[in-house]
Amino acid sequence: MTLPQGFKRIMLNLARSKEYPEGSARHGYEILAPLDAEGHLDVEAWKAHRDACRVKRFWAGEKTEIGHLVHRPGGRGGSTWIFDYDSAALDDDEAGYRLGAHVFAPGEYVSVRDEDGDMHTFKVVSVDAAA
């Protein structure tokens, strides 16, 4: 599948925390999403190519989850980006904290609230052109 220009493969690794003082490359997300020229999630490109916007959650000791990056109305700032692993289930979503406002560039940080309601911070370790 050939993706439109602007689609990036974004790798997030768990940032330093009390449980992981050095962070962890074994916990994180790989996101396939369109970014605008400033490195923000591109809502218009997402609307045009929703099925191509994917997320893979990898967490040491757990099954890898594959899902979609979804933009929903509501939440802080008027909308929320979520990771949806099963469109039929209401309880598997993970919400990004103000993901629409963040720049996705190596060295930046983003936060995600997991399905249990726990907030985790992740470091953007790479942003590459999607093949």
For each residue, the residues with C-beta under 8 A, 3 or more apart:
1: 52
2:
3: 7 32 49 52 130 131
4: 7 34 45 48 49 52
5:
6: 34 35 36 42 45
7: 3 4 32 33 34 35 45 49 52 129 130
8: 32 33 34 35 104 127 128 129 130
9: 30 31 32 126 127 128 129 130 131
10: 29 30 31 32 33 35 104 124 126 127
11: 28 29 30 31 124 125 126 127
12: 28 29 30 31 110 112 122 123 124 125
13: 23 24 25 27 28 122 123 125
14: 17 20 23 24 25 26 27 28 120 121 122 123
15: 23 109 120 121 122 123
16: 20 21 22 23
17: 14 20 21 23 120 121
18: 21
19:
20: 14 16 17 23 24 27
21: 16 17 18
22: 16
23: 13 14 15 16 17 20 123
24: 13 14 20 27 28 60
25: 13 14 28 125
26: 14 58 59 60
27: 13 14 20 24 58 59 60 120
28: 11 12 13 14 24 25 57 58 59 122 125
29: 10 11 12 55 56 57 58 83 112 122
30: 9 10 11 12 55 56 58
31: 9 10 11 12 54 55 56 69
32: 3 7 8 9 10 52 53 54 55 69 130
33: 7 8 10 41 42 46 53 69
34: 4 6 7 8 41 42 45 46 49 53
35: 6 7 8 10 39 40 41 42 104 127
36: 6 39 40 41 42 45
37:
38: 103
39: 35 36 103 104 105 127
40: 35 36 100 101 102 103 104
41: 33 34 35 36 46 69 71 81 99 100 104
42: 6 33 34 35 36 45 46
43: 46 47 71 79 100
44: 47 48
45: 4 6 7 34 36 42 48 49
46: 33 34 41 42 43 49 50 53 69 71
47: 43 44 50 71
48: 4 44 45
49: 3 4 7 34 45 46 52 53
50: 46 47 53 68 70
51: 68
52: 1 3 4 7 32 49
53: 32 33 34 46 49 50 68 69 70
54: 31 32 66 67 68 69
55: 29 30 31 32 66 67 68 69 83
56: 29 30 31 64 65 66 67
57: 28 29 64 65 66 67 83 85 94
58: 26 27 28 29 30 64
59: 26 27 28 62 64
60: 24 26 27
61:
62: 59
63:
64: 56 57 58 59
65: 56 57 85 92
66: 54 55 56 57 85
67: 54 55 56 57 83 84 85 86 92
68: 50 51 53 54 55 83 84 87
69: 31 32 33 41 46 53 54 55 81 82 83 84
70: 50 53 81 82 83 84 93
71: 41 43 46 47 79 80 81 100
72: 75 79 80 81 82
73: 78 79 80
74: 78 79 80
75: 72 78 79 80 95
76: 80 98
77: 98 100 101
78: 73 74 75
79: 43 71 72 73 74 75 100
80: 71 72 73 74 75 76 95 96 99
81: 41 69 70 71 72 95 96 99 100
82: 69 70 72 93 94 95 96
83: 29 55 57 67 68 69 70 93 94 95 96 112
84: 67 68 69 70 87 92 93
85: 57 65 66 67 89 92 93
86: 67 89 92
87: 68 84
88:
89: 85 86 92
90: 93
91: 115
92: 65 67 84 85 86 89 115
93: 70 82 83 84 85 90 115
94: 57 82 83 112 113 114 115
95: 75 80 81 82 83 112 113
96: 80 81 82 83 99 102 110 111 112 113
97: 110 111 112 113 119
98: 76 77 101 102
99: 41 80 81 96 102 110
100: 40 41 43 71 77 79 81
101: 40 77 98
102: 40 96 98 99 108 110
103: 38 39 40 108
104: 8 10 35 39 40 41 108 110 124 127
105: 39 108 124 127
106: 124 125 126 127
107: 123 124
108: 102 103 104 105 123 124
109: 15 121 122 123 124
110: 12 96 97 99 102 104 121 122 124
111: 96 97 119 120 121 122
112: 12 29 83 94 95 96 97 119 120 122
113: 94 95 96 97 117 118 119 120
114: 94 117 118 119 120
115: 91 92 93 94
116:
117: 113 114
118: 113 114
119: 97 111 112 113 114
120: 14 15 17 27 111 112 113 114
121: 14 15 17 109 110 111
122: 12 13 14 15 28 29 109 110 111 112
123: 12 13 14 15 23 107 108 109
124: 10 11 12 104 105 106 107 108 109 110 127
125: 11 12 13 25 28 106
126: 9 10 11 106
127: 8 9 10 11 35 39 104 105 106 124
128: 8 9
129: 7 8 9
130: 3 7 8 9 32
131: 3 9
